[in-house]
């Protein structure tokens, strides 16, 4: 169906329009940072500490300087005066959060394996890497601490000596009479879970390219970033360069999953070297280097307790988190666990809520946002604990969920937030239409009775999450360093096309397509008449960029309101041109009709541009902007089921089926939404079954490449079965919520609950992620003893 | 991820390759590159010269050689998997070759390269060992033939000397009486085996004769599970003895203890699968 027809039918929002971005991506015509070739460029090679914790005794760059092609080489001490400030952390959750100094090159100590200690600039990338090897660094190795619990023990090695402790902060929240509810509970369950450390592995490695105009002191920074606007203002602070002298461009960016929501040492280094040398500077991470220098995700220890009645009605939730910050605070490191802080009661109605999180420094790569950021952790803990409660009270996982669901919306939950809309039971009902539970139980039982070593299990995850970050006043109250609004500008061009400028910064999400659909729906343009500009601070208005499933629910809504402003002005002009009163004008998608004639928006755009005949006082041009600050988060929810087969002899887990029923509000483009769900599910399944960044006790990352860190491929994943319900969000006129992270949020619990279901009869219900064959085998062996 | 500097020469013939190898002590042969290139990029190996043998003509073939099937050293895994001759006369080789890596690896990697690389986690070395195959190795003094049991000397060490190269591999033709299985346990489809098992025997009087069981990734080289073979021939459980005499590695895919257990399970299953064939 052509876009024209869709427009005629009024269904351009919700149409499975093919992504405008795909042609160039699939044909190799995208423009990546690493594609920038400018004569005179120097390439950076970064020298990284092989030790997790070591005093830097001496750095000798002379052997590197002697290497052919090397232009310069510096130690951390050599560049110390370049930095006007530390690499930024924009979220210190408490007044007393300890934020250690974090310079782009370490000077006194290396604090994780991979910490940058020196940099070489050379005329080719190969020369830079060869010469980086030649830098001689004398280290005095120190005992390292990797485990967050060990980091809090007395006598633990201190990651930052000057802090006197490895504790970064303690943040807590208490609502309702939690102690009384626990004391009076007929049943309590207490569970401990480990959130495995994950490596984001965006398809495009990180890269930065800086061009400078020495005469004016201006710099253009091309970066593989999700956050060009944030990068510009923070780099200004790190380097002491006025923001107005910096332009940041995020060209085509190949995925981020949160890992490019950051301000990295290499970005600051490239800028500093460009300033020192007055030459273009480029750095591109190798994949192995990425494992040691790009942020990791998760790495938390979770303790969750539920208080419930004898029937399994949950009355209170108590949570204790221990979250590894890694060695330094990156852009939002300490805030990540707190993005889930109010969600540990999940989709369930409880009276009492207690949450506490301790953030801890360890000698590991810093953690930060990774797809879901805080919400996968919360969902995992509550969804597994609810299954534990079901076992404790002798109920089915479906029954226990129905018994506890929040049913009235908007719902103010115990932790203090208000869920906009939803229908959790309807999602579960729809899920059970896809999964014949009685038939499955029959098949499961038959296997068991036959003594088949391959057991079957089913697991559920009925999640709710908050996204669309975020109301600025709530971010302010959470001590986040910025607002949560976003911007859009629409410029109607004289030739019948339209330019859209957005403050969001897509890196795979398909904003060029979805934004065009919103504009086509409101203003009646054809999709290929709409140009969407983004990711360049010289072009896009101040924006808050793309992360936390916020772009549609904030930037998309800003675009809607900007379109309303276009219509408003065009209506005034139409009334003037048609010689009627504005109230007589009827506007239907691109056409303003009066009683005796009509004008199209395109015609009006042209006359606004020529400005030959405008109403008294009207500004020429047809252009409008809007800055939208959402009044609430948006609250997607869903019901997912995983069916697994567990080989009790080898411990291997095979995911047989995965069914996801999601409610992400109004869907603008179902193809894009399906893609987002697929990707999120793949990463959620990966957390449950495959991926884990493993450190040894000395702080060496044992899974530091793609051969040992197991990112699953299509061969490991089933055909995902997707379905949707739509509960429009009442807080925005589009009714949209967000979908970027739902799969990663829901899937780990569904898969792990399925494994526990498969093995419960064998006595195994506690199992940590990832459920590797060996881990499953050991748990079974332990249970048989 | 950028290799240390090296020189590169393209060999036009086996003789040319051998003469280039003779020039430098630390020269390395490059065939499909799917074992060597990752090591180069990690700078784990730093040869000063790469001798590319990948375009030597006439070394990629699967031929009927009477009692044996002869395979040219440059034959790709994909071609082994699809070879009608192998599918008919030695399906164990084509089955195992079809499980190497992923399609990209199978279209580049060669049997000669895989054997000469001597990775105990690779599939084809254990298959060759189970089949009692033989390898032709060309060197300055001509071509010599090395039996599979004498070929694998240690981790990444084989009978192929610094100045030699593999030219041909021969495996026996199997008959209708042969039963076989190749089982590969791995976390992801494209991974090396955590443990792999090649099992082969001839049906005989209701039991089996000439049992061969070879293990992947259970020691410094591919290994024959001798005790398990004897148990199989005796009609006993070969699984119980499968890990005897092995020294499996411990890594993030499994501890040595888990690998021993896995070898027992897989040998039991391989023998059962072979018997059912």
Interface residues (C-beta under 8 A of the other chain):
Chain A: X125 X126 X129 X130 X133 X286 X287 X288 X289 X649 X650 X651 X652 X690 X694 X702 X703 X705 X707 X708 X710 X712 X713 X715 X716 X772 X773 X774 X777 X778
Chain B: X1 X2 X4 X5 X38 X42 X43 X102 X185 X187 X188 X189 X190 X191 X194 X251 X252 X253 X254 X255 X258 X261 X262 X265 X266
